[in-house]
Amino acid sequence: MTLPFRLAIRDLRAGFARFIVFILCLALGITAMAAVDTVSRGIRQALTDDSREILGGDFALHGVYLPATAAQRTTLQEVGAVSEAATMRAMAIAGTASNLVEVKAVDEAYPLYGVLDLSEGKLGEDLAGNGAVVDPELLDRLGVGVGATIQLAGHPFRITATIVHDPARAGESGFVLGPRFLISRQAFDTAGLAQPGSLIYWNYDIRVPPGANAASAHAKLQALASSTGWQLRTPQDAAQTLRTMIDRLTQFLTLVSVSALAVGGIGIANASKAALETRLHAIAVMKCLGASRQTVFSIFLMQTLLVALVGIALGLMLGTAVPLILQPILAAALPITPHLHPQPVSLGFAALYGVLIVLIFTLPILWQAGRVSPVLLFRSRLAALPFQIAGRHLLAMIVLVGLFVAVLVWRSSDRNLTIGFLGGLVCMMLL
């Protein structure tokens, strides 16, 4: 164990309380960075892992107004299993109450992937005859319960269950103007909902058999989509609207976390300066005993890094715990279940940000420790910590700041926005 390290430990044991503010400022900033990135990665991972359940198949074709012809159905069936669904908007009426709903008529094959969780029964049984399953909020708005009869375009439907979780909900794009109202394709035709000019979206989910050539299937479906004007989607396109929203929200929260970390850096600098100024007498004594500038700098650098290690560890623990606490809240708010578990990459980068912030805000102060003069021992009142920075130190600061900015920009989804934000943050802090 080197002498500077022993002295740093000894001094730290005697005055650890001086660094409480330092630790809290660092821990809060790292907590924000780690939690935001962990939640973001967990949601993205869920979207990737559940992409086929969200899309509804290995491929999906979307058209408007007209369903597929017999010849087009044959082409789809040559690729794999097919599930047809029709979606439209209609007014649901129960007594004197009414509410706009998103009607979705599905066939017996739906869903090809995943499971539609219902409050009771199975989907096929609940949709038999004029049965319907709906979002719970629709029953609240209409003031009815399961078992009630609701009119849809003058046709009665009996509510048999409510929807608990539908993985395909995350893949729906566009505006959702009302609660979901699921019925069978047979009931859809019987009720006469498909009128000339009705805005009906036709969706065809395709499940490719195991071992089939996915590239060949994609080429055949792409040719069909080109000839019909339909939109072809793959699992990589699933939940694109949700992905975009998560990316933008992550970008915003990351920049907020950077602001918190930068403000925490100011607190770290002030706490470090205040702690060092209480040790000016001890530094002067060490200089009288022959300690060099490098030795004094090494002692307090090691002390700072040890304190930073405590703050980083605390921040990483909180950054791991916060997403786990938010898991049930996010699962209820989002149409998917995020995979919120400790993310080594997120925690690693949060720790890196913490180390860089500590070095950026404390090195200019620590460099001054070696400049303390032994003459201070002969003064009745100690002077303030001197400030003078050498050219090589300035270069080191530029490198550290550049590394911090480079890592943030590299990991950002909108690099221009990040660069502009960091530029504004630096100008604000300089002013």
Residue pairs with C-beta under 8 A, 6 or more apart in sequence:
3 295
4 295
4 298
4 299
4 302
5 302
7 299
8 299
8 300
8 302
8 303
8 306
9 306
11 279
11 282
11 299
11 303
12 19
12 303
12 306
12 307
15 275
15 278
15 279
16 307
18 271
18 274
18 275
18 278
19 271
19 275
19 307
21 267
21 270
21 271
22 267
22 268
22 271
22 272
22 275
22 307
22 308
22 311
23 307
23 310
23 311
23 314
24 267
24 311
25 263
25 264
25 265
25 267
25 268
25 271
25 311
26 264
26 268
26 308
26 311
26 312
26 315
26 354
26 357
26 358
27 311
27 312
27 314
27 315
27 318
28 260
28 264
28 315
29 257
29 260
29 261
29 262
29 263
29 264
29 265
29 315
29 353
29 354
29 357
30 261
30 311
30 312
30 315
30 316
30 318
30 319
30 350
30 351
30 353
30 354
31 315
31 318
31 319
31 322
32 253
32 256
32 257
32 260
32 261
32 319
33 254
33 257
33 258
33 261
33 319
33 349
33 350
33 353
33 354
34 315
34 316
34 318
34 319
34 320
34 346
34 347
34 350
35 318
35 319
35 322
35 323
36 250
36 253
36 254
36 257
37 250
37 254
37 343
37 345
37 346
37 349
37 350
38 319
38 320
38 323
38 340
38 342
38 343
38 346
38 347
39 323
39 326
39 330
39 338
39 340
40 246
40 249
40 250
40 253
41 343
41 345
41 346
42 323
42 338
42 339
42 340
42 341
42 343
43 246
43 330
43 334
43 336
43 338
44 243
44 246
45 338
45 339
46 336
46 337
46 338
46 339
47 54
47 170
47 238
47 239
47 242
47 243
47 246
47 336
49 339
50 114
50 167
50 170
50 336
51 235
51 236
51 238
51 239
52 58
52 113
52 114
52 235
52 238
53 111
53 113
53 114
53 167
53 168
54 167
54 168
54 170
54 171
54 235
54 238
54 239
54 336
55 113
55 168
55 171
55 205
55 233
55 234
55 235
55 237
55 238
56 83
56 110
56 111
56 112
56 113
56 168
56 171
56 203
56 205
57 80
57 83
57 112
57 113
57 205
57 206
57 207
58 80
58 206
58 207
58 208
58 214
58 217
58 234
58 235
59 79
59 205
59 206
59 208
59 217
59 218
59 221
59 232
59 233
59 234
60 203
60 204
60 205
60 206
60 232
60 233
60 234
61 76
61 203
61 204
61 206
61 221
61 224
61 225
61 230
61 231
61 232
61 233
62 201
62 202
62 203
62 204
62 230
62 231
62 233
63 201
63 202
63 204
63 228
63 229
63 230
63 231
64 199
64 200
64 201
64 202
65 198
65 199
65 200
65 202
66 202
67 84
67 86
67 202
68 76
68 84
68 202
68 204
72 224
72 228
73 82
75 220
75 224
76 82
76 204
76 206
76 221
76 224
78 220
79 206
79 208
79 217
79 220
79 221
80 206
80 207
80 208
80 209
80 212
80 217
81 109
81 112
81 206
81 207
81 209
82 109
82 204
82 205
82 206
82 207
83 106
83 107
83 109
83 110
83 111
83 112
83 204
83 205
83 207
84 106
84 107
84 185
84 202
84 203
84 204
85 104
85 105
85 106
85 107
85 110
85 185
85 202
85 203
85 204
85 205
86 104
86 105
86 185
86 188
86 194
86 200
86 201
86 202
86 203
87 102
87 103
87 104
87 105
87 200
87 201
87 203
88 102
88 103
88 193
88 198
88 199
88 200
88 201
89 100
89 101
89 102
89 103
89 177
89 178
89 199
90 100
90 101
90 103
90 152
90 153
90 181
90 193
91 98
91 99
91 100
91 101
91 152
91 153
92 98
92 99
92 100
92 101
92 138
92 142
92 150
92 151
92 152
92 181
93 150
93 151
93 152
94 142
94 143
94 144
94 148
94 149
94 150
94 151
95 142
95 143
95 144
97 141
97 142
97 143
97 144
98 142
99 138
99 141
99 142
99 178
99 179
100 177
100 178
101 134
101 138
101 152
101 178
101 179
101 180
101 181
102 176
102 177
102 178
102 179
102 180
102 181
103 152
103 181
103 183
103 188
103 193
104 180
104 181
104 182
104 183
105 182
105 183
105 184
105 185
105 187
105 188
105 193
106 123
106 127
106 182
106 183
106 184
106 185
107 184
107 185
108 124
110 116
110 123
110 205
111 167
111 168
111 205
112 205
112 206
112 207
113 167
113 207
114 167
114 168
115 167
116 123
116 163
116 165
116 166
116 167
116 168
117 163
117 164
117 165
117 166
118 126
118 133
118 161
118 162
118 163
118 164
119 136
119 146
119 161
119 162
119 163
119 164
120 126
120 146
120 160
120 161
121 160
121 161
123 133
123 182
125 131
125 160
126 132
126 133
126 160
126 161
127 133
127 160
127 182
127 183
127 184
127 187
128 184
129 158
129 187
130 155
130 156
130 157
130 158
130 183
130 187
130 190
131 157
131 158
131 159
131 160
131 183
131 184
131 187
132 150
132 152
132 157
132 158
132 159
132 160
132 181
132 182
132 183
132 187
133 159
133 160
133 161
133 162
133 163
133 182
134 150
134 159
134 162
134 163
134 179
134 180
134 181
134 182
135 162
135 163
135 179
135 180
135 181
136 162
136 163
137 179
138 178
138 179
138 180
138 181
139 145
139 146
139 148
139 159
139 162
141 179
142 148
142 150
144 150
144 159
145 159
146 159
146 160
146 161
146 162
147 158
147 159
147 160
148 158
148 159
149 156
149 157
149 158
149 159
150 156
150 157
150 159
151 157
152 181
152 183
152 191
152 193
153 191
153 192
153 193
155 187
155 190
155 191
155 192
155 193
157 181
157 183
157 187
157 191
163 180
163 182
166 180
166 335
167 335
167 336
169 180
169 335
170 238
170 239
170 242
170 334
170 335
170 336
171 238
171 239
172 241
173 240
173 241
174 241
183 191
188 194
194 200
206 217
206 221
208 214
208 217
218 232
218 234
221 232
222 232
224 230
225 231
225 232
239 336
242 334
242 335
242 336
247 413
248 413
250 413
251 412
251 413
251 414
251 417
251 418
254 408
254 412
255 417
255 418
255 421
258 408
258 421
258 422
258 425
259 425
261 353
261 354
261 357
262 357
262 425
262 429
264 357
265 357
265 358
265 360
265 361
266 361
266 429
268 357
268 358
268 361
268 362
269 361
269 362
269 364
269 365
272 304
272 361
272 362
272 365
272 366
273 365
273 385
276 300
276 365
276 366
276 368
276 369
276 385
277 382
277 384
277 385
279 300
280 372
280 376
280 382
280 383
280 385
281 376
281 377
281 382
283 296
283 369
283 372
284 372
284 373
284 374
284 375
284 376
284 377
285 374
285 377
286 295
286 296
286 299
287 296
287 372
287 373
287 374
288 374
288 377
292 370
293 370
293 371
294 370
296 369
296 370
296 372
297 366
297 367
297 369
297 370
300 366
300 369
301 363
301 366
304 358
304 362
304 366
305 358
308 354
308 355
308 358
311 354
311 358
312 351
312 354
312 355
315 350
315 354
316 347
316 350
316 351
319 346
319 347
319 350
320 342
320 347
323 340
324 340
324 341
326 340
327 338
327 340
330 338
330 340
331 337
331 338
349 407
349 411
352 407
353 404
353 407
353 408
356 400
356 403
356 404
356 407
357 404
359 400
360 397
360 400
360 401
360 404
363 393
363 396
363 397
363 400
364 387
364 389
364 393
364 397
365 385
367 389
367 390
367 393
368 385
368 386
368 387
368 388
369 385
371 386
371 388
372 385
372 386
376 382
376 383
389 397
405 419
405 422
408 418
408 422
409 415
409 418
409 419
409 422
412 418
